[in-house]
Amino acid sequence: MYILYYILAVVFILGLGFLAGFFYRKHLIDSHVGSLETLGKKILDEARREAETIKKESRLQAKDHLLQLKADFERETQERRQELAQIERRFLQKEENLEKKAALLDARETELSHKQKQLAQLEKDLTEKQEQYQKLLAEQNARLESLAGMSTQEAKELLLKTMEREARIDAARLVKRIDSEAREIADRKAKEIIALAIKRYASDYVAEQTVSVVTLPNEEMKGRIIGREGRNIRALEAATGVDIIIDDTPEAVILSAFNPIRREIARRSLERLITDGRIHPGRIEEIVEKVTQEMDAAIREAGEEAAFDAGVHGLHPDLIKLLGKLKFRTSYAQNVLQHSIEVCYLCGIMAAELGLNEKQAKRAGLLHDIGKAVDHEAEGVHALIGAELARRYGESPKVVHAIAAHHEDVPTESVLAVLVQAADTLSGARPGARREMLETYIKRLESLEKIARSFNGISKSYAIQAGREIRLIVESDKVSDEEAALISRDVAKKIEQELTYPGQIKVTVIRETRAVDYAR
C-alpha cells in the first residue's frame, strides 16, 4: 500500500515537474517571440525613417536640379535679349543714317534742278550766239576761200601741220634748255640737302599685317573659346568687331580685321581670357571693355610720346589721340607713325639748311598723314581729310596747306609744301622702308614697260632698279634729240596718271646714232 502511495507520489511529482517544465519553456518561447517582435518593429521603424530621409534628399536634389536648369535658362534668355537689343540698336542707327542721307539727297536734288534751269537758259543763250557766230563765220570763210583759191579744210590742215611741226621743235628745244639749266642749278643743292638729311637721320622700320595670331596653351582651349553652340566666339566677335578663325593650325587662333586697333583689342582680350580661364559671354564683354579703355590710354600715350620725341608742342588733345592711332596703321608695310616722325625730322633738317621756320616744318611733317587715322571713317583722300582736321584743331594755314598738297591733291603754293612732299617721298623711297607683294610688284613692272612701249619711236624698254627707273631705247632715225626730251616727259606724265607706286620713278631715254662702213 505504501509502495502504491509512493509510486503515485512519484508520478504526481513527475507530472508537476513536467507541467512546470512545460510552462517554463512556454514562458521562454513567449519571451523570445516578444523580443523578436520588438526587434522587427524596431527594424521596420528604422527602415521607414531611412526611407523618409532618402525621399527628402531626392526631393532636395530634384529642387536643386530644377533651380540650376532655371538659372541656365534665364542666363541664356538674358544673352538672347542682349543680342536682340544690340541688333535693334544697329537697325535704329542705320535707319537714322538713311533718313539723313535721304534729306541730303533731297536738298541736292533741289539744288540740282535749280542749276539745271540756269544751265538750260545759258544753253539757250549760247545756242543763239553760236548760230550768229556760225553765220558770220560761214560768210567770212566764203570770202577767204575765193581770195586764197583753196578750201577751208585744206588751208586749215596745211597751217596746223606747219605750226605743229615748228611748235614741237621749238618746245623741245626750250624744254631741253630750261631743263638743263634747272638741273644744273637745283640738282646740286637738292642733293646736298637730301644727302645731309639722310646722314643726320636714320630709323628702323616696323612691318605689320592684317592678321594676328594668338598662341594657345593646348588644343582643348579652342573648344572653350568656341563655347556651347558657339556662343563664346560669337560674343567675342560681336564685342571686338573682328573675325576669329579657328582652323587646323595647332595651338593657334587667327584674328582677322582691316582695322588694326580692333585687332589689337581682340588679341589682348583673348590672351587675358585664356590666362584667366573664365570664358563666357559676360566675362568676354567685361574684358573687352577694360582692354578698350586701356587701348585708348595707350593710343594717347603713343601720340604724346611721338610729339615729345619730335619736339612738336602745343598740339590739340584730339590731334594727339589721332597721332597715336597711326601707330596701328601701315602703308606698304611701313608703320605710319614711324613714317610721320621720320618725315618730321627730314623736314626740320631741310628747313634748317634752307633758312626756313624749322618748328613749322617739323609740325607739318609730323601731321602730314594725320588723315590716315580716320580715312576709313570719312570720304575723300587722306591728304584733304588731314588738312581739314588740322584746320579744325587750330593749325596755321601754312601747315594746313602743306598737309593738303603733299600728294598734289591741291597745287603747291609754298616752299613748306614742297619740303613735305620731298621728305614724304624720301622716307618711302629709302631701301627697306616699304614692301609690296611679289604679284603686285611684277604687275607694276609689266605695266611700267607697257606704258613705255605705247609711244611711237621706242624700240625697247627696260624697268630696272626694282621698278624705280625705266630706260627707253628709241630709234634714232625716227626720233630727234629734242623729241627724245619730250618723250621722257610724256612717259613720266602717263606713269603718274595710270600707276600707283611708292617714291618716284626715273625715266631715261637713250638715243644713239651709229655710222657703219667697210674697208675693202
Order of alpha helices (4+ residues) and beta strands (2+ residues): alpha-alpha-alpha-beta-alpha-alpha-beta-beta-alpha-alpha-alpha-beta-beta-alpha-alpha-alpha-alpha-alpha-alpha-beta-beta-alpha-beta
